[in-house]
Amino acid sequence: LIGPSSILLALMASGLNGQQFSFHGYLSPKKELIGKDLKRLESQSRKDKGAHIFIETPYRNGQILDAVIQHLSNPTLFCIAAGMHSPDAFIKTKSVGEWKKEKLPNIHKVPAVFIIQA
């Protein structure tokens, strides 16, 4: 594997658990199942104290952000790492409760990595 990996860079920059983490790939493509997938990852994170990483097709990023705000618990940490290899890279980790208090970033059609840790 040559070159930087957005997944590992996101984990390192997130400040979340780099010693215990899991990569899950894509969540369900069915909108009605995304919340269930997020709850499952949150529950696993609560049990193993690890960071749980997933990615999404860039055009569905807004759908993921909305689902995170709707389905995850306020204390759960959530990292958005978008456009990692561009001059406009955006990487922030906050609790879901903190994300709820501000305008979510516009990352529509921007490659992104998402990480949760309960």
Buried (B, 14 or more C-beta within 10 A) or exposed (E): EEEEEBBBBBBEBBBBBEEEBEBBEEBEEEEEEBBBBBBEBBEBBEEBEBBBBBBBEBEBBBBBBBBBBEBBEEEBBBBBBBBBEEEEBBBBBBBBBBBBEEEBBEBBEBBBBBBBBB
